[in-house]
Amino acid sequence: MKEILKKLEVYGEENLTSEELLSIVIWGKNISDKKIKIIKKIIKNNKELNGNLEFLMHISVNELIEQGLEQDEAFKTKAISGIFKKLCYPISSKKIEISSSTDVVNFFMPELRYEKNEIVKIVILTNKNQVLKIATLSIGTSSSATISPKDILSDPVKMKASKIILVHNHPSRRFQAKSKRYSNNRNH
């Protein structure tokens, strides 16, 4: 399987398949046909994403083991998905501004689109709609998530924030952003 490594060296990572890239990450120089078959099976088992490796951000270590990886290989795979998340969704020193519900959807869609459980997040904003903080309030089941008023208001009150946005997904219907803005200067 040295030809895969040579292909990487000569043609670059953009010319490798998802199976080849993932195999290199997990096994390095120790790639074999048997190991590539395991990766192909895992990708096929998650075919609703059409071979996209984004499912790695949402699959558990146990699910990877059940689908054929050894424990240390599953750990490596989850670590690389963690690196991917940090690369794709970095915490930026540049202030993020949210001015519409479309901004919210565009910001959270890549992260929440394929989650299996309902997740509730809060976006804490300045009075100029700049993001101060984003936090996960609840990770629920496939059909519900529970939060309390204390969960929602604790950080915004401490931060003296003027606005918040609540966001949650619907796993059974793919991601649909639900957001509400609350501000100190609006009548409810």
FIKOLZA-1660 file (N, C-alpha, C; in steps of 0.1 Angstrom, whole numbers, plus 5000, padded with zeros to 4 digits):
% residues 188
   i   px   py   pz ch aa at
   1 5008 4988 5000  A  M  N
   1 5000 5000 5000  A  M CA
   1 5009 5013 5000  A  M  C
   2 5021 5011 4997  A  K  N
   2 5030 5022 4996  A  K CA
   2 5026 5032 4985  A  K  C
   3 5018 5026 4975  A  E  N
   3 5014 5035 4964  A  E CA
   3 5005 5046 4969  A  E  C
   4 4998 5044 4980  A  I  N
   4 4989 5054 4985  A  I CA
   4 4998 5066 4991  A  I  C
   5 5008 5062 4998  A  L  N
   5 5017 5072 5004  A  L CA
   5 5024 5080 4993  A  L  C
   6 5028 5073 4982  A  K  N
   6 5035 5079 4971  A  K CA
   6 5025 5088 4964  A  K  C
   7 5013 5084 4963  A  K  N
   7 5003 5092 4956  A  K CA
   7 5001 5105 4965  A  K  C
   8 5001 5104 4978  A  L  N
   8 5000 5116 4986  A  L CA
   8 5012 5125 4984  A  L  C
   9 5024 5119 4984  A  E  N
   9 5036 5127 4983  A  E CA
   9 5037 5134 4969  A  E  C
  10 5033 5127 4958  A  V  N
  10 5035 5132 4945  A  V CA
  10 5023 5142 4941  A  V  C
  11 5011 5137 4944  A  Y  N
  11 4999 5144 4939  A  Y CA
  11 4992 5153 4949  A  Y  C
  12 4995 5151 4962  A  G  N
  12 4988 5159 4972  A  G CA
  12 4976 5153 4978  A  G  C
  13 4972 5157 4990  A  E  N
  13 4960 5151 4997  A  E CA
  13 4947 5153 4989  A  E  C
  14 4946 5164 4981  A  E  N
  14 4933 5166 4974  A  E CA
  14 4931 5155 4964  A  E  C
  15 4941 5147 4960  A  N  N
  15 4939 5137 4950  A  N CA
  15 4937 5123 4956  A  N  C
  16 4936 5122 4969  A  L  N
  16 4933 5109 4976  A  L CA
  16 4918 5108 4979  A  L  C
  17 4913 5096 4980  A  T  N
  17 4900 5093 4983  A  T CA
  17 4898 5095 4998  A  T  C
  18 4886 5096 5003  A  S  N
  18 4883 5097 5017  A  S CA
  18 4888 5084 5024  A  S  C
  19 4887 5073 5018  A  E  N
  19 4892 5060 5024  A  E CA
  19 4907 5061 5025  A  E  C
  20 4914 5066 5015  A  E  N
  20 4929 5066 5016  A  E CA
  20 4933 5076 5026  A  E  C
  21 4927 5088 5027  A  L  N
  21 4931 5098 5037  A  L CA
  21 4929 5092 5051  A  L  C
  22 4917 5087 5054  A  L  N
  22 4915 5082 5067  A  L CA
  22 4924 5070 5071  A  L  C
  23 4927 5062 5061  A  S  N
  23 4936 5051 5064  A  S CA
  23 4950 5056 5067  A  S  C
  24 4955 5066 5061  A  I  N
  24 4968 5072 5064  A  I CA
  24 4968 5077 5078  A  I  C
  25 4957 5084 5082  A  V  N
  25 4956 5090 5095  A  V CA
  25 4957 5080 5106  A  V  C
  26 4949 5069 5103  A  I  N
  26 4948 5058 5114  A  I CA
  26 4961 5049 5114  A  I  C
  27 4966 5045 5102  A  W  N
  27 4976 5035 5102  A  W CA
  27 4990 5040 5097  A  W  C
  28 4991 5052 5091  A  G  N
  28 5003 5056 5086  A  G CA
  28 5009 5047 5075  A  G  C
  29 5021 5042 5077  A  K  N
  29 5028 5034 5068  A  K CA
  29 5022 5019 5068  A  K  C
  30 5015 5016 5078  A  N  N
  30 5010 5002 5080  A  N CA
  30 4996 4999 5073  A  N  C
  31 4993 5007 5063  A  I  N
  31 4981 5005 5056  A  I CA
  31 4981 4991 5048  A  I  C
  32 4969 4984 5048  A  S  N
  32 4968 4972 5041  A  S CA
  32 4955 4972 5034  A  S  C
  33 4953 4963 5024  A  D  N
  33 4940 4961 5018  A  D CA
  33 4929 4958 5028  A  D  C
  34 4932 4950 5037  A  K  N
  34 4922 4946 5048  A  K CA
  34 4918 4959 5055  A  K  C
  35 4927 4967 5059  A  K  N
  35 4924 4979 5067  A  K CA
  35 4916 4989 5058  A  K  C
  36 4919 4990 5045  A  I  N
  36 4911 4999 5037  A  I CA
  36 4897 4994 5035  A  I  C
  37 4895 4981 5035  A  K  N
  37 4882 4975 5035  A  K CA
  37 4873 4979 5047  A  K  C
  38 4880 4979 5058  A  I  N
  38 4873 4983 5071  A  I CA
  38 4868 4998 5070  A  I  C
  39 4877 5006 5065  A  I  N
  39 4873 5020 5063  A  I CA
  39 4862 5022 5053  A  I  C
  40 4863 5015 5042  A  K  N
  40 4852 5015 5032  A  K CA
  40 4839 5011 5038  A  K  C
  41 4839 5001 5046  A  K  N
  41 4827 4996 5053  A  K CA
  41 4821 5006 5062  A  K  C
  42 4830 5013 5070  A  I  N
  42 4826 5023 5079  A  I CA
  42 4819 5035 5071  A  I  C
  43 4825 5039 5060  A  I  N
  43 4820 5050 5052  A  I CA
  43 4807 5046 5046  A  I  C
  44 4806 5033 5041  A  K  N
  44 4794 5028 5035  A  K CA
  44 4783 5027 5046  A  K  C
  45 4786 5023 5058  A  N  N
  45 4776 5023 5069  A  N CA
  45 4770 5037 5072  A  N  C
  46 4777 5047 5068  A  N  N
  46 4773 5060 5071  A  N CA
  46 4770 5067 5058  A  N  C
  47 4765 5060 5048  A  K  N
  47 4763 5065 5034  A  K CA
  47 4753 5076 5033  A  K  C
  48 4745 5079 5043  A  E  N
  48 4736 5090 5041  A  E CA
  48 4743 5103 5039  A  E  C
  49 4756 5103 5041  A  L  N
  49 4764 5115 5038  A  L CA
  49 4772 5114 5025  A  L  C
  50 4769 5104 5017  A  N  N
  50 4775 5102 5004  A  N CA
  50 4790 5102 5004  A  N  C
  51 4795 5095 5014  A  G  N
  51 4810 5093 5014  A  G CA
  51 4817 5105 5021  A  G  C
  52 4809 5115 5025  A  N  N
  52 4815 5126 5032  A  N CA
  52 4820 5122 5046  A  N  C
  53 4832 5126 5050  A  L  N
  53 4838 5122 5063  A  L CA
  53 4832 5130 5075  A  L  C
  54 4823 5139 5072  A  E  N
  54 4817 5147 5083  A  E CA
  54 4811 5139 5094  A  E  C
  55 4806 5127 5090  A  F  N
  55 4800 5118 5100  A  F CA
  55 4810 5115 5112  A  F  C
  56 4823 5116 5110  A  L  N
  56 4832 5113 5120  A  L CA
  56 4831 5122 5132  A  L  C
  57 4826 5134 5130  A  M  N
  57 4824 5143 5141  A  M CA
  57 4812 5139 5150  A  M  C
  58 4804 5130 5145  A  H  N
  58 4792 5127 5152  A  H CA
  58 4791 5112 5156  A  H  C
  59 4800 5104 5152  A  I  N
  59 4800 5090 5155  A  I CA
  59 4808 5088 5168  A  I  C
  60 4804 5079 5176  A  S  N
  60 4811 5076 5189  A  S CA
  60 4823 5067 5187  A  S  C
  61 4832 5066 5197  A  V  N
  61 4843 5057 5197  A  V CA
  61 4837 5042 5197  A  V  C
  62 4827 5040 5205  A  N  N
  62 4821 5027 5205  A  N CA
  62 4815 5023 5192  A  N  C
  63 4808 5032 5185  A  E  N
  63 4803 5029 5171  A  E CA
  63 4814 5026 5162  A  E  C
  64 4825 5033 5162  A  L  N
  64 4837 5030 5154  A  L CA
  64 4842 5016 5157  A  L  C
  65 4843 5012 5169  A  I  N
  65 4848 4999 5173  A  I CA
  65 4838 4988 5168  A  I  C
  66 4825 4991 5170  A  E  N
  66 4815 4981 5165  A  E CA
  66 4816 4979 5150  A  E  C
  67 4821 4989 5143  A  Q  N
  67 4821 4989 5128  A  Q CA
  67 4835 4984 5123  A  Q  C
  68 4844 4979 5133  A  G  N
  68 4856 4973 5128  A  G CA
  68 4869 4978 5133  A  G  C
  69 4870 4990 5139  A  L  N
  69 4882 4996 5143  A  L CA
  69 4886 4990 5157  A  L  C
  70 4899 4990 5160  A  E  N
  70 4904 4987 5173  A  E CA
  70 4902 4999 5182  A  E  C
  71 4903 4998 5195  A  Q  N
  71 4901 5009 5204  A  Q CA
  71 4910 5021 5201  A  Q  C
  72 4923 5018 5200  A  D  N
  72 4933 5029 5197  A  D CA
  72 4931 5036 5183  A  D  C
  73 4926 5028 5174  A  E  N
  73 4923 5033 5160  A  E CA
  73 4910 5042 5161  A  E  C
  74 4901 5038 5169  A  A  N
  74 4889 5046 5171  A  A CA
  74 4892 5060 5178  A  A  C
  75 4901 5059 5188  A  F  N
  75 4906 5071 5195  A  F CA
  75 4913 5080 5185  A  F  C
  76 4921 5075 5177  A  K  N
  76 4928 5083 5166  A  K CA
  76 4918 5090 5157  A  K  C
  77 4908 5082 5153  A  T  N
  77 4898 5088 5144  A  T CA
  77 4890 5099 5151  A  T  C
  78 4886 5097 5163  A  K  N
  78 4879 5108 5170  A  K CA
  78 4888 5120 5173  A  K  C
  79 4901 5118 5175  A  A  N
  79 4910 5129 5177  A  A CA
  79 4911 5137 5164  A  A  C
  80 4912 5130 5153  A  I  N
  80 4913 5138 5140  A  I CA
  80 4900 5145 5137  A  I  C
  81 4889 5139 5141  A  S  N
  81 4876 5147 5139  A  S CA
  81 4876 5159 5148  A  S  C
  82 4882 5158 5160  A  G  N
  82 4883 5170 5169  A  G CA
  82 4891 5180 5163  A  G  C
  83 4902 5176 5157  A  I  N
  83 4911 5186 5150  A  I CA
  83 4903 5193 5139  A  I  C
  84 4896 5184 5131  A  F  N
  84 4887 5190 5120  A  F CA
  84 4878 5200 5125  A  F  C
  85 4871 5197 5137  A  K  N
  85 4861 5207 5142  A  K CA
  85 4868 5220 5146  A  K  C
  86 4880 5219 5152  A  K  N
  86 4888 5231 5156  A  K CA
  86 4892 5239 5143  A  K  C
  87 4896 5232 5133  A  L  N
  87 4900 5239 5120  A  L CA
  87 4888 5245 5114  A  L  C
  88 4876 5239 5114  A  C  N
  88 4865 5244 5107  A  C CA
  88 4857 5254 5115  A  C  C
  89 4857 5253 5128  A  Y  N
  89 4849 5262 5136  A  Y CA
  89 4858 5268 5147  A  Y  C
  90 4869 5276 5142  A  P  N
  90 4878 5281 5152  A  P CA
  90 4871 5292 5161  A  P  C
  91 4876 5293 5173  A  I  N
  91 4872 5305 5181  A  I CA
  91 4881 5316 5176  A  I  C
  92 4874 5326 5171  A  S  N
  92 4881 5337 5164  A  S CA
  92 4882 5349 5174  A  S  C
  93 4893 5356 5173  A  S  N
  93 4894 5368 5181  A  S CA
  93 4886 5380 5174  A  S  C
  94 4883 5378 5161  A  K  N
  94 4875 5387 5154  A  K CA
  94 4861 5386 5159  A  K  C
  95 4854 5396 5161  A  K  N
  95 4840 5396 5166  A  K CA
  95 4831 5391 5155  A  K  C
  96 4823 5381 5158  A  I  N
  96 4813 5376 5149  A  I CA
  96 4800 5384 5152  A  I  C
  97 4794 5389 5141  A  E  N
  97 4782 5396 5142  A  E CA
  97 4770 5389 5136  A  E  C
  98 4760 5388 5144  A  I  N
  98 4748 5381 5139  A  I CA
  98 4737 5392 5138  A  I  C
  99 4732 5393 5125  A  S  N
  99 4722 5403 5123  A  S CA
  99 4708 5398 5118  A  S  C
 100 4708 5385 5116  A  S  N
 100 4695 5379 5111  A  S CA
 100 4695 5364 5115  A  S  C
 101 4683 5358 5113  A  S  N
 101 4681 5344 5116  A  S CA
 101 4689 5336 5106  A  S  C
 102 4691 5341 5094  A  T  N
 102 4699 5334 5084  A  T CA
 102 4713 5333 5088  A  T  C
 103 4719 5343 5095  A  D  N
 103 4732 5343 5100  A  D CA
 103 4734 5331 5110  A  D  C
 104 4723 5330 5118  A  V  N
 104 4723 5319 5129  A  V CA
 104 4723 5306 5122  A  V  C
 105 4715 5304 5112  A  V  N
 105 4714 5291 5105  A  V CA
 105 4727 5288 5098  A  V  C
 106 4733 5298 5091  A  N  N
 106 4745 5295 5084  A  N CA
 106 4757 5292 5093  A  N  C
 107 4757 5298 5105  A  F  N
 107 4767 5296 5115  A  F CA
 107 4766 5282 5121  A  F  C
 108 4754 5278 5125  A  F  N
 108 4752 5265 5132  A  F CA
 108 4749 5253 5123  A  F  C
 109 4745 5255 5111  A  M  N
 109 4741 5244 5103  A  M CA
 109 4753 5233 5101  A  M  C
 110 4765 5237 5098  A  P  N
 110 4775 5227 5097  A  P CA
 110 4778 5219 5109  A  P  C
 111 4777 5225 5121  A  E  N
 111 4779 5218 5133  A  E CA
 111 4768 5209 5137  A  E  C
 112 4755 5213 5136  A  L  N
 112 4744 5206 5141  A  L CA
 112 4736 5198 5131  A  L  C
 113 4740 5199 5119  A  R  N
 113 4732 5192 5108  A  R CA
 113 4730 5177 5110  A  R  C
 114 4741 5170 5114  A  Y  N
 114 4740 5155 5115  A  Y CA
 114 4740 5150 5129  A  Y  C
 115 4738 5159 5139  A  E  N
 115 4737 5154 5153  A  E CA
 115 4725 5144 5155  A  E  C
 116 4727 5134 5163  A  K  N
 116 4717 5124 5165  A  K CA
 116 4708 5128 5177  A  K  C
 117 4713 5137 5185  A  N  N
 117 4705 5142 5197  A  N CA
 117 4702 5156 5196  A  N  C
 118 4690 5160 5202  A  E  N
 118 4687 5175 5202  A  E CA
 118 4697 5182 5211  A  E  C
 119 4702 5193 5206  A  I  N
 119 4712 5201 5213  A  I CA
 119 4706 5215 5214  A  I  C
 120 4707 5221 5225  A  V  N
 120 4703 5235 5227  A  V CA
 120 4715 5244 5230  A  V  C
 121 4717 5254 5223  A  K  N
 121 4728 5263 5225  A  K CA
 121 4723 5277 5227  A  K  C
 122 4731 5285 5234  A  I  N
 122 4728 5299 5236  A  I CA
 122 4739 5307 5230  A  I  C
 123 4735 5318 5223  A  V  N
 123 4745 5328 5218  A  V CA
 123 4742 5340 5226  A  V  C
 124 4753 5345 5232  A  I  N
 124 4752 5357 5240  A  I CA
 124 4758 5369 5232  A  I  C
 125 4750 5380 5231  A  L  N
 125 4754 5391 5222  A  L CA
 125 4755 5404 5230  A  L  C
 126 4763 5413 5224  A  T  N
 126 4764 5426 5228  A  T CA
 126 4752 5434 5222  A  T  C
 127 4750 5446 5226  A  N  N
 127 4739 5454 5221  A  N CA
 127 4741 5457 5206  A  N  C
 128 4753 5454 5201  A  K  N
 128 4756 5456 5186  A  K CA
 128 4756 5443 5179  A  K  C
 129 4750 5433 5185  A  N  N
 129 4749 5419 5179  A  N CA
 129 4762 5412 5177  A  N  C
 130 4772 5416 5184  A  Q  N
 130 4785 5409 5184  A  Q CA
 130 4784 5397 5194  A  Q  C
 131 4790 5386 5190  A  V  N
 131 4789 5374 5198  A  V CA
 131 4799 5375 5209  A  V  C
 132 4795 5374 5222  A  L  N
 132 4803 5374 5233  A  L CA
 132 4807 5359 5237  A  L  C
 133 4797 5350 5236  A  K  N
 133 4799 5337 5240  A  K CA
 133 4789 5328 5233  A  K  C
 134 4793 5315 5230  A  I  N
 134 4784 5305 5225  A  I CA
 134 4786 5293 5235  A  I  C
 135 4775 5288 5240  A  A  N
 135 4776 5277 5250  A  A CA
 135 4765 5267 5247  A  A  C
 136 4768 5254 5250  A  T  N
 136 4758 5244 5249  A  T CA
 136 4751 5243 5262  A  T  C
 137 4738 5244 5262  A  L  N
 137 4730 5244 5274  A  L CA
 137 4725 5230 5277  A  L  C
 138 4722 5222 5267  A  S  N
 138 4716 5209 5269  A  S CA
 138 4719 5200 5257  A  S  C
 139 4722 5187 5260  A  I  N
 139 4723 5177 5250  A  I CA
 139 4712 5166 5254  A  I  C
 140 4702 5165 5246  A  G  N
 140 4691 5157 5250  A  G CA
 140 4690 5144 5243  A  G  C
 141 4679 5139 5240  A  T  N
 141 4676 5126 5233  A  T CA
 141 4674 5129 5219  A  T  C
 142 4670 5119 5211  A  S  N
 142 4667 5121 5197  A  S CA
 142 4655 5130 5195  A  S  C
 143 4646 5131 5205  A  S  N
 143 4634 5138 5203  A  S CA
 143 4631 5150 5213  A  S  C
 144 4640 5152 5223  A  S  N
 144 4638 5163 5232  A  S CA
 144 4651 5167 5239  A  S  C
 145 4650 5179 5244  A  A  N
 145 4661 5184 5253  A  A CA
 145 4655 5193 5263  A  A  C
 146 4660 5193 5275  A  T  N
 146 4654 5200 5286  A  T CA
 146 4664 5211 5291  A  T  C
 147 4658 5223 5293  A  I  N
 147 4666 5234 5299  A  I CA
 147 4657 5241 5308  A  I  C
 148 4663 5248 5317  A  S  N
 148 4656 5256 5327  A  S CA
 148 4659 5271 5325  A  S  C
 149 4650 5280 5330  A  P  N
 149 4653 5294 5329  A  P CA
 149 4667 5298 5335  A  P  C
 150 4671 5291 5346  A  K  N
 150 4684 5293 5352  A  K CA
 150 4695 5290 5342  A  K  C
 151 4693 5279 5334  A  D  N
 151 4703 5275 5324  A  D CA
 151 4705 5286 5314  A  D  C
 152 4694 5291 5310  A  I  N
 152 4693 5302 5299  A  I CA
 152 4699 5315 5304  A  I  C
 153 4695 5319 5316  A  L  N
 153 4699 5333 5320  A  L CA
 153 4711 5334 5328  A  L  C
 154 4717 5324 5333  A  S  N
 154 4728 5325 5342  A  S CA
 154 4740 5333 5336  A  S  C
 155 4745 5328 5325  A  D  N
 155 4757 5335 5319  A  D CA
 155 4753 5349 5314  A  D  C
 156 4742 5351 5307  A  P  N
 156 4739 5364 5302  A  P CA
 156 4738 5375 5313  A  P  C
 157 4732 5371 5324  A  V  N
 157 4731 5380 5336  A  V CA
 157 4745 5383 5341  A  V  C
 158 4753 5373 5343  A  K  N
 158 4767 5375 5348  A  K CA
 158 4775 5384 5339  A  K  C
 159 4773 5382 5326  A  M  N
 159 4780 5390 5316  A  M CA
 159 4774 5403 5313  A  M  C
 160 4762 5406 5319  A  K  N
 160 4754 5418 5316  A  K CA
 160 4752 5420 5301  A  K  C
 161 4749 5409 5295  A  A  N
 161 4746 5409 5281  A  A CA
 161 4732 5415 5278  A  A  C
 162 4731 5421 5267  A  S  N
 162 4718 5428 5264  A  S CA
 162 4709 5419 5255  A  S  C
 163 4715 5408 5248  A  K  N
 163 4707 5400 5239  A  K CA
 163 4712 5386 5240  A  K  C
 164 4703 5377 5238  A  I  N
 164 4706 5362 5236  A  I CA
 164 4699 5356 5224  A  I  C
 165 4704 5346 5219  A  I  N
 165 4697 5338 5209  A  I CA
 165 4698 5324 5214  A  I  C
 166 4686 5317 5213  A  L  N
 166 4686 5303 5216  A  L CA
 166 4685 5295 5203  A  L  C
 167 4693 5284 5202  A  V  N
 167 4693 5277 5190  A  V CA
 167 4692 5262 5194  A  V  C
 168 4684 5255 5186  A  H  N
 168 4683 5240 5188  A  H CA
 168 4680 5233 5175  A  H  C
 169 4684 5221 5174  A  N  N
 169 4682 5213 5162  A  N CA
 169 4671 5203 5163  A  N  C
 170 4667 5197 5152  A  H  N
 170 4657 5186 5152  A  H CA
 170 4663 5175 5144  A  H  C
 171 4669 5165 5152  A  P  N
 171 4676 5154 5145  A  P CA
 171 4668 5146 5135  A  P  C
 172 4655 5144 5139  A  S  N
 172 4647 5136 5130  A  S CA
 172 4643 5143 5117  A  S  C
 173 4645 5156 5117  A  R  N
 173 4641 5163 5104  A  R CA
 173 4654 5171 5099  A  R  C
 174 4665 5166 5102  A  R  N
 174 4678 5173 5099  A  R CA
 174 4677 5186 5107  A  R  C
 175 4687 5194 5105  A  F  N
 175 4689 5206 5113  A  F CA
 175 4679 5217 5108  A  F  C
 176 4671 5222 5117  A  Q  N
 176 4664 5234 5115  A  Q CA
 176 4666 5244 5126  A  Q  C
 177 4672 5255 5123  A  A  N
 177 4675 5264 5134  A  A CA
 177 4662 5270 5140  A  A  C
 178 4661 5271 5152  A  K  N
 178 4650 5278 5159  A  K CA
 178 4657 5288 5168  A  K  C
 179 4655 5300 5165  A  S  N
 179 4661 5310 5173  A  S CA
 179 4652 5321 5177  A  S  C
 180 4654 5327 5189  A  K  N
 180 4646 5338 5194  A  K CA
 180 4656 5348 5200  A  K  C
 181 4654 5360 5197  A  R  N
 181 4662 5370 5203  A  R CA
 181 4655 5376 5215  A  R  C
 182 4663 5379 5225  A  Y  N
 182 4657 5386 5236  A  Y CA
 182 4667 5397 5239  A  Y  C
 183 4661 5408 5242  A  S  N
 183 4670 5420 5245  A  S CA
 183 4663 5428 5256  A  S  C
 184 4671 5435 5264  A  N  N
 184 4667 5442 5275  A  N CA
 184 4658 5454 5270  A  N  C
 185 4660 5459 5258  A  N  N
 185 4653 5471 5254  A  N CA
 185 4640 5468 5245  A  N  C
 186 4636 5455 5245  A  R  N
 186 4624 5451 5237  A  R CA
 186 4613 5447 5247  A  R  C
 187 4601 5451 5243  A  N  N
 187 4589 5447 5250  A  N CA
 187 4585 5433 5246  A  N  C
 188 4581 5424 5255  A  H  N
 188 4577 5410 5252  A  H CA
 188 4562 5409 5255  A  H  C
% end
